Amino acid sequence: MEYRRLGDAGLKVSVLSFGSWVTFKDQLDVDKAVDCMAAAFDAGVNFFDNAEAYAGGESERIMGDAIRKLGWRRDEYVVSSKFFWGLHDGPNTRRTLNRKYLLEAIDASLDRFGLEHLDLIYCHRADPDTPIEETVRAMSDAIDRGKALYWGTSEWAADEIRAAWQIADRNGWHKPVVEQPQYNLLHRTRVEKEYARLYEDIGLGTTIWSPLGSGLLTGKYLDGIPEGSRASLPGYEFLKDRLSDGRYNDALHDFKQVADEFDATMAQLAIAWCAANPDVSTVITGASRVEQVEENMRALDVLEQLDDDAVDRISEIFA
């Protein structure tokens, strides 16, 4: 396993990490989460991603219970959560990044995890109704109070990230060090172009999500929606149209040919392609069973084979 610094921060995260979106509670109970997290950990994964909104807070509870059952030392793993969507209806509990919500939500998250602090906390989306200065101060205060060690953003525009960093810099507050954007062969502009100057200017790290394009890049949706896939789960109907419209079929067939050349699955090649980007700190993977974890981790072998020409060739398939 390769470990990369989170941008200019000193924290190092495994280049492949493990996330809980969709799978925890809907597909994994505590015992199955233990098995999957143990398989990831044994492969060298040290970063485990979560969010307050995942499964209405149950994802955090399951991950916290799993960590206790696994008995890991606190210095052996990095764990995160994200805040914005909220769990309760109310003007200060839904879709906000105001100070009241953030500080109370972080405390509630720690209770669900059963932890004294989180390593990373994110603002899960930008909030146009709260001054950025208020949000930055609240996140910095959470770190000063020992609730978290680092903070960042998820799906923020480049100018919003820069504004947050500059506000923190002017006031001597803790700066955002990481952004969590979607990044895959079908969704590239934000990471490759919009954030391009931020990597050097402010040392931004990235913990990217959806490397498989919600499963499209695995090729399993070429013949429709398989039973048991995430697009067949209640609450994820919004994925069906995108995954079954067929617009990428020709590209996916070409992509499979390249995967075959590397003696890899399409999923492994898609993950390795993301990790080949030096501006990616870690690629968040997900799995509903141990076999998927092990398959995803074999993307590390593919990554070792990818040179610049191979990366460009793969990119061109979906250009």
N, C-alpha and C positions, 0 to 999 in steps of 0.2 A: 504494500500500500504506500502510495505517495502522500505526503502531508505538505500542504501549502499554507503560507501565511494568509490571514484574512485581510487582503489589501496591505496597508501599511501598519496594521495592528500586529502585535507580537503573537497573537493567538494563532495556533496552527490547527487546521482541520483536515481530515482525510479527504482526498480528492473525490471519493465516492462516499456519500452519506446516506442516512436512512430516515425517511419521513413517514408521517402517520396519516396524511390526508386521504380520505376515502376509505382506507382499509380498517383503521382502528374503530372498533365497535361494530361497524357494518359488516366486516369480514373477519376481524381478529378480536377474540376475547383476550383476557390477561395471559392465559397459558400459551395461546398461539403467538401472542406478541412476544412473550419471553423467548420462544423458540426462534422467531425471526430476528429479534434483536441480538440474541446470542450468536446466530449465524453471521450476522453483519459484523459484530464485534470481533469474532474469531478471524474474520477476513481483514481486520485492521480498521474498521470504521470506528471513528470516535465522536462523530457529530450526529445528533438525533434531533430532528426538526418537528415542531408541533405548533399549534395555535389554539388560542382560546375558543375560536369558533368551530374548530373541528369536532364534529359529533356533539355539539352543544356543551363542550367542556369535558365530555367523557373520554376523549382521546388523551387529554392530559392525565386524567385519573389512571387510565390503563397504563400509560407509559410510566408514570410514577410507581405504580404497583409492580410493574415488570422490573424496573430498575432495582427496587428493594429485593425482589425475589432473586435477581441475578447477583446481588451482593457486590456490585462494582464499587471500587473506591471513587470518591468524588473527583479526584484528579484524573481519572481514567476516561472521562467522557465529557462532551460538550453538549448542552441541551438548550433549546430555544423555545420561545413562544411569541405569538404575534397578537396585536390588539388593535381594534377599530370597530369590528362588526357588533360586538357586545352580545350578551346572553339574555338580557331582560329588556322589556319594552319601557321606554321612558326617554325624555329629552336629553338626559345626560348618560344614557347607557347604550344607545344604538348609533352606529356610524358617526363616532366622534373621537377626537383626540384631545379633548379638553383635560385640564389638570386633574379635576375630580375623578373623571372616569379612569384615566390612565393609572393613577396611583392606587385606586381601589381595585381595579381590574388586575393589576400585577400582584397585589396581595392575595386576591382570590385564586389566581393561577398558582401561586406558590403553595397555597393550601391544597389544591387538587393534586399537584405533583408530590406534595409532602417533602419539599425541598426548602432550604434556607435561602438559596439564591438561584437565579437563572444565569447562564453564561451569556446568552444573547437575547435581547428583546427587540421586537420590530414594531413599527407603526405599519399595520397591515395594508392600509391604503392612505392616501392623502385626505385631509379634511379641509375643505374650502371655508368652512364656517368657524374654524378656530385659528387664531393667529399662529403662524409657525413658531414665533418666539415663545408662546405659551407651551406649545408641544415640546419644543427643544428643551426648555427649562425643566419641564416635568420629567422627561426621559433622563436628563442629566441628574436631577435630584434622586431619581430611583437608583442610579448608580452610586451616588454619594451616600445613600441610606443603606447600601449593601444588598439591595434587592436584585441587582444584576451587575454584570461586569462590563458589557459592551452593549451598544444599541445601534439600530439601523432602521432601514425603511424597506417596504415591499411594494413594488409597482408604483413608485413615485416618478414623476417626470424629472429630467435632468436638472431643470432650473429650480425645482423645489428642493432637490437634494443639495444643490449648491447653496441655496439660500439658507437651509438649515445648518449646513457646515459653517457658513460665514457668520451666522448669528452666534453659534457656539464659540467660534474662534474669537469674535469681538468681546464676548463676555467671560471668557475663560471657563466655559462649560465643557462637558464631555461631548465630543463631536461624533456624528454618525460615522461608522466605519464600514458599513456593509449595506448592500441592497439585495433584495431577493426578487428577481424578475423571472418571468417565464422565458425560457430559451430552449430552442430546439431547431431542427432543420427547416421547420415551417414557420418559425417565429423568431426572427433574427435581428430586426432593425434596431430595437431598443438597446440590446446589449452591444451590438457591433458598431452602431453609428451614434445613437443618441447619447450614450454614456461614454463615448470614446475619449473625450478630453478629461473626464472625471477620474479615470484610472491614474493618470499622471498628476493631474492638478491637485487632487485631494486624497489620493491613495485609496480609492474605493475598492472594496472587496465585493465579490458576488457569490451568493449561495443560490444557484439557479434551480428552478422547479420545472416539472413537466418535460424532461428530456425526451420522452417518447411521444410527445404530442397527444397526451391523453390515451395512449395506446395505439394511435394510428400508425406510428412508425414501426410497430412490431409486425405489421402485416396481417394480424389476426382478424381485422375487419374487412379484408378484401372480399369476403363472401357473405357479408352481413354481420349482425350483432350476435356473437356467441352467448349461449346461456352461461350465467355466472360472471360475465365480464362487467366492468364498472358501468358501462353504458346500459346494462340491463338492470342495474340496481335502482330501487325506488329513490326518487330525489335527484337522479342524474340523467333524467330524460333529455335534458338540454344537450347532451353529448351525442345523441343518436343521429340527428341530422348531419352534423359535421363528420361523424365517423363513417357514415354509410352513403355519402353523396357521390362517391366514386371519382371525384375530380383529380385525386392524386394517384389513381391506380397505375397509370403508365409509369410515373416516377417511382412508385413503390416496387414495381416489378424490376426496374433498373437497379434500384437500391438493393434488392435481394440478390441480384447477380454479383454486386460488389461484396456483399456480406459473404456470399459463398466463396469468393476468391480469398477472403481472409479466414475461411473456415469458422465463421462466426454467425450468430443469429442476427437478425435485423435489429433487435433490441440492444444487443451488445455493441453493434457498430454505431447505433444512434447515440448511446451513452458515451462511447469512446470519442466520437466526433465532438460532443459538447466539451468533454474534459480536455481535448486537445487545444482548446482556446486558452491561452495563457492568462486572460483576464477573468477566467472562471476560477474561483477559489475552490468550490466543491459542487458536485452534481448530486442533487437530492434524488434518490431512487425510492421506490415503494414496492411492496410485495405483500401478497396475502398468504403466502406459504413459503416454507424454507427453501424449496427448490427454486423458486423465483429469486430469492435473495442470492443463492449460489450462482444462478445463471447471470444475474446482473453483475456480480463481482468479477466474473470472468471477462468483463469488458476491460479490465486492467491489462489483460494479455493482448487484447486488440489495440489498446492505446499505445503500447510499446511498438507496434508495427506501423502506426500512422505517421507518415512524413508529410511535409507541406503539400506535395503533389497529390497524395491520397486525400487529404483534407479538402483541397480545392476541387478535386474530381467529384467527391461526394456532394460538396456544396452546390456544384453546378447542376446536379440532377434535379434539385428542387429550386433552382434559380427562378 
